[in-house]
Amino acid sequence: MIPVMDSPTQALSGYSRQADPYLATSVARVGIVDRSRDKWRNVVRALEPIRRLRDDWDGLGAAAPSVELVDSAIELAGTLGRSDQPAPTTVAPTPASTILFTWDGTEYFEIEIRSPYRAEWMRVDESGIATHGEFASSLAG
């Protein structure tokens, strides 16, 4: 079973524009047997190729996520990693030019970084009930 966050609110209180230099490095599917810090490094490694995507990266006309969006996703990974949250099982760009972190287990959890320093989250519990929310950095412009 993969642990899933109840709510990101407390863990994201430090989400800001100051990128963590230790997280400067991409793998779309993140391993499950690594230690927590190694898993978060894999998340950051999975984001680097996303930074290099160009428009029409999916062959269907999708715009690439902006460099600023990728930078904020890297910072979010650092914030969550430092707060000992479980690492996502998947990191991926979306056709909507966003970045999606997902956690699969007995419950489903996702965070979609929609614009720099602004994200939405969704949690689906074991009974299939979904809870939604959003958060943004207090420094976001």
Summary of the structure (lengths in Angstrom):
residues: 141
radius of gyration: 14.2
end to end distance: 38.4
largest distance: 39.9
contacts: 415
relative contact order: 0.22
helix: 28%
strand: 23%
